[in-house]
């Protein structure tokens, strides 16, 4: 928790930590061409609860580092949006991914069937502005596969896919 900066300060409170225990999530992964699957353990370490979002640090214990889980980082696209009316931010004319950043704290859940972590973060309580990301385990890391954003404050949930590595390329 100490290495996560301000994002994990609530974890340092013993009462809060007791009420928000670490989730231990065992799963198996079979590498392409391998005959047998290997056992992994994913840890979801609750870091904060806010009005309408929660954040957790994630750590992975792989077969080659038993007893020594490593903290995970997740790539996030940095997106610039152009609005029809910048004062209301209700209609997007265009957007551009201008780079990437990384975070060690991510709200979300892990699906052991798809080996995917999905996050959903509201920009405000109404939920009409949000981001939604999908990271898939590749045998070593969780890799960003798709990222959707609804950058409008228009009382409708209508996301724009800004990154999609799930589509086949010609």
N, C-alpha and C positions, 0 to 999 in steps of 0.2 A: 504494500500500500504506500509505503514511503516513496518509492520510485515513480509513482504515478502523479506526483505533484498535487495540485489543488483538486483534481478530479476524484481522488480517493481519500480525502480527509475524513469523511464520515466513518470510514473503515477503522480509523484509529481510535474511535470511541468504543470501548469494550461492550457497552450495552447495545449499541447499534450493531456491532459486529455479531453479537450473540443472536440478535433478532433477524439478521440477514446472513445466514450461513453460506459457506462456499458450496456450490453444486459440483459434484464429481460425476462426470459423464463418460463412462467407458464406451469405446466403439472400436470397430475393426476396419482395417483398410487392406485391400488386396492390390498390390502394384500390378501394372500391366505386364502380362507374361509370367507372373509369379504363380506358383502352385498353391501357396498357403497365404492366408491373411495374417496380419500382425495386429497385436493389441496396442491401443493407444488410450490415453486418458486425457480428457479435456476438462479443465477447471474453469468455472464461471465464478468470478470473485466480485460480488456486489460492491460497488463503490459509492453510488449515490442514488437517492430517490428524490426527484423534484416534483413539481406540481403535475406534470404530464409526461415526463420521461424518466427513465432509469438508465444507469450506466454501470457496466461491469468491466473489469479487467479480465482477460482470458489468458490461460496458460496451457501449454501442451506438454504432456509427458509421452515421449516416443520410445519405442523399444530400445533404441541406442542411448537413451538418457534416463533410464529407470531411476526414480527417486529424485530427479533433478528437472522438474518442469521448467520450461522457459516461457517468459512472457511473450505474447504475440502482439504484433502491430498490424494494423489494417490500413490499406491505401484508400484514400478518398479523393475523388476528383474535385478540383477547384473550378467552379463554374461561374461565368459572368453572364448575366441575363440582361437583355435589352427589353424594356417595357414600352408599351404604347404610351402610357402616362406614368412616368416615374414616381409621381406623387401618390398614386393609388396602388401601383404594383398589382393590377388585376389582369392585364392581358400581356402575354409574352410575345414579342415580335421575333426574337432570335436569341440564341444562346451559344456560348463557346466554352469548351473545356480549355482552361488556360494553364493547367498544370495538375500536380498531385500533391497531397500532403499525407500525413500518416497520423493515426491515433492509436493509443494503447487502451483506450476505454471506449466501449461500444455497447449500447443497449441491444438486446436481441436474444435469440434462441437458436439452439443447434438442433438440426434434424439428422438423426443418425442414419436414416434411410438414404438421404441425398448427400450426406456429408457436407451440409451447407449451414452456414450461420447467416441468418437474416436479421437485419436491424430495421427498425421503424422509429423515426424521431420526428416528433411534431415541432414545428416552429412556433406554434401557439396552440393553446388548449382546444380550440375548435377543431383542429386537425385538417383544416383546408390548405395549409402550407406544411410541407413535410419533406423528409428524405427517406428513401427506402433502399437499402443495399443488400447484396447477396455475395458472399464469399464462399468458395468451394475448396475443400481440402484436396491437395494434389499429392499427398504422400510426405510432404515436408511442411508446407505452409497453407494458410487459407488465402486464396487468391481472389481478388475482385473479379466477379463475372458480370454483374449488372448493377447499375445504379440509376435510380429514378428520383426525380425531384418534382415537387409541386411548389414553385416559387411564388405563387399568387395568393393573395389574401381576398378571395372572391366567394367564400362560403361554399365552394365545391372542391371535391378531391379529384383532381385531374392531373396526374403525373406526366412528366416528360422524361423519357428514357435518355439519359445523357451519356451513358456508357453501356454497351452491350457486346460482350465477348462471347455470348452464347450462340450467336448466329454464325452459320457457316460462311466462309469467305470464298469467293470464286477462284 
